[in-house]
Amino acid sequence: MDLRCRDWMAALPEELWDVPLNHLAIPGSHDTMSYCLDINSPLVRSESDIFRILDGLCCCFTRPTIYKWATTQDRCIEDQLAMGIRYFDLRVARKPSEPGSHLYFTHILYTHLTVLETLASMVSWLDAHPKEVVILACRHFEGMDDQIHESFILALQHLFGAKLCPRQVLLSYDADVASRHAQLLPAIPYWWANQGTARGAIRYLEWQQQLGRPEGFFVTGLNLTAARKYILTNPKQSLRTLTWAQWEYLSKWLQDQRPGSDRRSLNIIAADFVGPLPLCSLVIGLNRKLLTRHNSD
């Protein structure tokens, strides 16, 4: 862990203090909470009936396979914060047929940890690092009606209190109910390539760059997605091995990018396995390019 990134926002040069956050390069984690998936949990409701039947018949085969391809992170949220991650991709759901009001995170499976207990640990970290700002993207909701959404939003407002937008916690909420709450940001666009190779992912990202960046926050996803045929024909592989094998190509492309307001500039850059891979230092380092431009102006 590069501890120099722990308080990187507080350490930004004075010349960048007035740069809007959506013009900075900000490291993020894709499927932030998949480090604590429960291999014995039900599948999320959005999975197909055929997949559910197959899982019920062959769970001794399907579960280990699902687990190693659904796990995108291996560091807890406190470690991710300490490494410099400031964008968190949070998939929130209610477990079917479970009594009580607990909500969990998901990625095909549900997590061991509940949403509010996890975010409470984030509040403690932010208390100790008052100059750091986080962007939370709550999206891909499962099994939640308007009443549950409103109850969850009320709990988030109570939990974060004065930290909530526009202070330390910028909370994006990808559901219609968000329009009723001035403190919530709308959904943040995520450039997801849906590709299993670095070349394919970069080709998609460069196509998006040609179209031009959104005005507000947006995420460039460096995460790879394996096709089910690849998963079935490569039983010894996992998302981790796929990501590691392609990282050098992705990182070289990343080093050539720059933040800012230009049409082709990047903002939030998210990836898988942000613990073992040096994403944070690379992304934070891109902000030095803004200094070059500032000095030339």
C-alpha positions as CSV (number, residue, x, y, z in Angstrom):
1,M,0.0,0.0,0.0
2,D,1.4,3.4,-1.1
3,L,0.7,5.5,2.0
4,R,1.5,8.7,0.1
5,C,-1.9,8.4,-1.5
6,R,-3.7,8.2,1.9
7,D,-4.4,12.0,1.9
8,W,-3.8,12.8,-1.7
9,M,-6.6,15.4,-1.9
10,A,-5.3,17.3,1.1
11,A,-1.8,17.3,-0.5
12,L,-2.8,18.7,-3.9
13,P,-0.7,21.7,-4.9
14,E,-2.3,25.1,-4.2
15,E,-2.6,25.7,-8.0
16,L,-5.2,22.9,-8.2
17,W,-7.3,23.9,-5.2
18,D,-9.9,25.6,-7.4
19,V,-10.0,22.9,-10.1
20,P,-13.5,21.3,-10.0
21,L,-13.6,17.7,-8.9
22,N,-15.0,16.6,-12.3
23,H,-11.8,18.0,-13.9
24,L,-9.5,16.0,-11.6
25,A,-8.3,12.5,-12.2
26,I,-9.9,10.4,-9.4
27,P,-9.2,6.7,-8.7
28,G,-12.2,4.5,-8.2
29,S,-13.0,0.8,-7.6
30,H,-15.4,-1.1,-9.8
31,D,-17.8,-3.3,-7.8
32,T,-16.2,-2.0,-4.6
33,M,-17.8,-4.5,-2.2
34,S,-17.2,-7.7,-4.0
35,Y,-14.4,-8.6,-1.7
36,C,-16.9,-9.9,0.9
37,L,-19.4,-11.9,-1.3
38,D,-21.2,-14.7,0.4
39,I,-20.7,-17.8,-1.7
40,N,-23.7,-19.5,0.0
41,S,-26.1,-16.6,-0.6
42,P,-28.9,-16.7,-3.2
43,L,-28.3,-15.4,-6.6
44,V,-29.5,-11.8,-7.2
45,R,-33.0,-11.5,-8.6
46,S,-31.9,-10.2,-12.0
47,E,-30.1,-13.4,-12.9
48,S,-32.0,-15.5,-15.5
49,D,-34.2,-18.5,-14.6
50,I,-32.0,-20.8,-16.6
51,F,-29.0,-19.7,-14.6
52,R,-30.9,-20.2,-11.4
53,I,-31.9,-23.8,-12.4
54,L,-28.4,-24.6,-13.4
55,D,-27.1,-23.2,-10.1
56,G,-29.6,-25.3,-8.2
57,L,-28.6,-28.5,-9.9
58,C,-24.9,-28.1,-10.1
59,C,-24.0,-25.7,-7.2
60,C,-20.8,-27.6,-6.4
61,F,-19.5,-26.5,-9.8
62,T,-21.3,-23.2,-10.4
63,R,-20.6,-21.5,-7.0
64,P,-16.8,-21.6,-7.0
65,T,-16.9,-20.5,-10.7
66,I,-19.3,-17.6,-9.9
67,Y,-17.3,-16.6,-6.9
68,K,-13.9,-16.3,-8.7
69,W,-15.4,-14.4,-11.6
70,A,-17.7,-12.1,-9.5
71,T,-15.0,-11.1,-7.1
72,T,-13.5,-7.9,-8.4
73,Q,-11.7,-6.6,-5.3
74,D,-9.7,-8.1,-2.5
75,R,-9.2,-5.2,-0.1
76,C,-11.8,-3.9,2.5
77,I,-13.3,-0.5,2.1
78,E,-11.0,1.0,4.8
79,D,-8.0,-0.2,2.9
80,Q,-9.3,1.1,-0.4
81,L,-9.8,4.5,1.2
82,A,-6.2,4.4,2.6
83,M,-4.9,3.5,-0.8
84,G,-6.4,6.6,-2.4
85,I,-9.7,5.3,-3.8
86,R,-12.3,8.1,-3.8
87,Y,-15.0,6.7,-6.1
88,F,-17.0,3.7,-4.8
89,D,-19.3,1.6,-7.1
90,L,-22.0,0.3,-4.7
91,R,-24.6,-2.2,-5.9
92,V,-27.4,-2.2,-3.3
93,A,-30.1,-4.8,-2.8
94,R,-32.5,-6.4,-0.3
95,K,-32.3,-10.2,0.0
96,P,-35.4,-12.0,-1.0
97,S,-37.5,-13.5,1.9
98,E,-35.2,-12.1,4.5
99,P,-37.0,-10.5,7.5
100,G,-35.9,-7.1,8.7
101,S,-34.7,-4.0,6.8
102,H,-31.1,-4.9,6.2
103,L,-29.7,-4.1,2.8
104,Y,-26.6,-5.8,1.2
105,F,-24.2,-5.2,-1.6
106,T,-24.3,-7.4,-4.6
107,H,-22.5,-8.7,-7.6
108,I,-24.3,-11.8,-8.8
109,L,-24.2,-12.9,-5.1
110,Y,-25.0,-10.9,-2.0
111,T,-22.3,-9.8,0.5
112,H,-21.7,-10.8,4.1
113,L,-21.6,-7.2,5.2
114,T,-24.6,-5.0,5.3
115,V,-24.7,-1.5,3.7
116,L,-25.1,0.7,6.7
117,E,-22.4,-1.1,8.8
118,T,-20.0,-0.7,6.0
119,L,-20.7,3.0,5.4
120,A,-20.5,3.6,9.1
121,S,-16.8,2.5,8.9
122,M,-16.3,5.0,6.1
123,V,-17.7,7.8,8.3
124,S,-15.1,6.9,10.9
125,W,-12.3,7.1,8.3
126,L,-13.6,10.5,7.0
127,D,-13.6,11.9,10.5
128,A,-9.9,11.2,10.7
129,H,-9.3,12.6,7.2
130,P,-11.4,15.7,7.0
131,K,-9.9,17.1,3.8
132,E,-10.7,14.0,1.7
133,V,-13.8,13.8,-0.4
134,V,-15.5,10.6,-1.5
135,I,-18.0,9.9,-4.3
136,L,-20.5,7.1,-3.7
137,A,-22.4,5.7,-6.6
138,C,-25.4,3.7,-5.4
139,R,-26.8,1.9,-8.4
140,H,-28.1,-1.4,-9.7
141,F,-30.7,-1.6,-7.0
142,E,-32.4,-5.0,-6.5
143,G,-35.6,-5.8,-4.7
144,M,-36.3,-2.3,-3.5
145,D,-39.6,-0.4,-3.8
146,D,-40.1,3.3,-3.2
147,Q,-40.8,2.9,0.5
148,I,-37.5,1.0,0.9
149,H,-35.6,3.6,-1.1
150,E,-37.0,6.4,1.0
151,S,-36.1,4.6,4.2
152,F,-32.6,4.0,2.9
153,I,-32.1,7.6,1.9
154,L,-33.2,8.8,5.3
155,A,-30.7,6.4,6.9
156,L,-27.9,7.7,4.7
157,Q,-28.8,11.3,5.6
158,H,-28.7,10.4,9.2
159,L,-25.5,8.5,8.9
160,F,-23.5,11.1,6.9
161,G,-25.2,14.2,8.5
162,A,-23.3,17.4,7.7
163,K,-20.7,15.5,5.6
164,L,-23.3,14.9,2.9
165,C,-23.1,16.9,-0.4
166,P,-21.6,19.4,-0.9
167,R,-19.1,18.7,1.9
168,Q,-17.2,15.4,2.2
169,V,-19.6,12.8,0.7
170,L,-21.0,13.2,-2.8
171,L,-23.8,10.7,-3.1
172,S,-25.0,9.7,-6.5
173,Y,-28.3,7.7,-6.4
174,D,-29.4,6.0,-9.6
175,A,-33.2,5.8,-8.9
176,D,-36.2,8.0,-9.7
177,V,-36.7,8.8,-6.0
178,A,-33.4,10.8,-6.1
179,S,-35.1,13.7,-7.7
180,R,-37.0,14.3,-4.5
181,H,-33.8,14.9,-2.5
182,A,-31.7,18.0,-3.3
183,Q,-28.6,16.5,-1.5
184,L,-28.4,13.5,-4.0
185,L,-26.6,13.6,-7.3
186,P,-28.1,11.9,-10.3
187,A,-26.6,8.8,-11.8
188,I,-22.9,9.2,-12.9
189,P,-22.2,7.8,-16.4
190,Y,-19.9,4.8,-16.4
191,W,-18.1,3.9,-19.6
192,W,-18.2,0.1,-19.4
193,A,-16.6,-1.6,-22.4
194,N,-18.0,-5.1,-21.8
195,Q,-14.8,-6.5,-23.3
196,G,-12.5,-9.4,-22.2
197,T,-9.3,-7.9,-23.6
198,A,-7.4,-4.7,-23.0
199,R,-7.4,-3.9,-26.7
200,G,-11.1,-4.3,-26.9
201,A,-11.7,-2.1,-23.8
202,I,-9.4,0.6,-25.0
203,R,-11.0,0.6,-28.5
204,Y,-14.4,1.3,-26.8
205,L,-13.0,4.0,-24.4
206,E,-11.3,5.8,-27.3
207,W,-14.6,5.7,-29.2
208,Q,-16.2,7.4,-26.2
209,Q,-13.5,10.0,-26.1
210,Q,-14.2,10.9,-29.7
211,L,-17.8,11.5,-28.8
212,G,-16.6,13.8,-26.0
213,R,-16.7,13.7,-22.2
214,P,-19.9,14.5,-20.2
215,E,-20.1,17.9,-18.5
216,G,-20.2,16.5,-15.0
217,F,-18.7,13.5,-13.2
218,F,-18.1,10.4,-15.3
219,V,-16.3,7.1,-14.9
220,T,-13.8,5.5,-17.3
221,G,-14.0,1.8,-16.6
222,L,-10.7,-0.2,-17.0
223,N,-12.5,-3.3,-15.8
224,L,-12.6,-6.3,-18.1
225,T,-15.6,-8.6,-18.6
226,A,-15.2,-12.3,-19.7
227,A,-17.8,-13.9,-21.9
228,R,-19.5,-17.0,-20.5
229,K,-17.9,-19.1,-23.2
230,Y,-14.5,-18.0,-22.1
231,I,-15.3,-18.8,-18.5
232,L,-16.5,-22.3,-19.4
233,T,-13.5,-23.1,-21.6
234,N,-10.9,-21.7,-19.2
235,P,-11.7,-23.4,-15.9
236,K,-8.3,-22.6,-14.4
237,Q,-8.7,-18.8,-15.0
238,S,-10.4,-16.2,-12.9
239,L,-11.1,-12.5,-13.2
240,R,-8.0,-11.9,-11.2
241,T,-5.7,-13.7,-13.7
242,L,-7.4,-12.1,-16.6
243,T,-7.0,-8.6,-15.1
244,W,-3.3,-9.2,-14.2
245,A,-2.5,-10.5,-17.7
246,Q,-4.0,-7.4,-19.4
247,W,-2.9,-4.8,-16.9
248,E,0.4,-3.7,-18.6
249,Y,-1.5,-2.8,-21.8
250,L,-4.2,-0.9,-19.8
251,S,-1.7,0.9,-17.6
252,K,0.4,2.1,-20.6
253,W,-2.8,3.6,-22.2
254,L,-3.7,5.2,-18.8
255,Q,-0.4,6.9,-18.5
256,D,-1.0,8.7,-21.8
257,Q,-4.3,10.2,-20.6
258,R,-5.0,13.5,-18.9
259,P,-7.7,15.1,-16.7
260,G,-9.2,18.5,-17.3
261,S,-12.0,20.1,-19.3
262,D,-10.9,19.0,-22.7
263,R,-13.2,17.0,-24.9
264,R,-11.0,13.9,-24.6
265,S,-10.0,14.3,-20.9
266,L,-10.8,11.7,-18.2
267,N,-12.3,12.2,-14.7
268,I,-12.9,9.2,-12.5
269,I,-11.0,6.0,-13.5
270,A,-12.1,2.8,-12.0
271,A,-10.7,-0.7,-12.1
272,D,-10.7,-4.2,-10.6
273,F,-8.2,-5.3,-7.9
274,V,-7.2,-1.8,-7.0
275,G,-5.2,-3.3,-4.0
276,P,-2.5,-5.3,-5.8
277,L,-2.5,-3.1,-8.9
278,P,-0.9,0.4,-8.8
279,L,-4.1,2.2,-10.1
280,C,-4.2,4.9,-7.4
281,S,-0.7,6.2,-7.9
282,L,-1.0,6.2,-11.7
283,V,-4.4,8.1,-11.6
284,I,-3.4,10.6,-9.0
285,G,-0.2,11.3,-10.9
286,L,-2.1,12.4,-13.9
287,N,-3.1,15.5,-12.1
288,R,0.4,16.8,-12.4
289,K,-0.4,17.4,-16.1
290,L,-2.9,20.0,-14.9
291,L,0.0,21.8,-13.3
292,T,1.9,22.0,-16.6
293,R,-1.1,23.6,-18.3
294,H,-1.7,25.9,-15.3
295,N,1.9,27.2,-15.4
296,S,1.8,27.7,-19.2
297,D,-1.4,29.8,-18.8
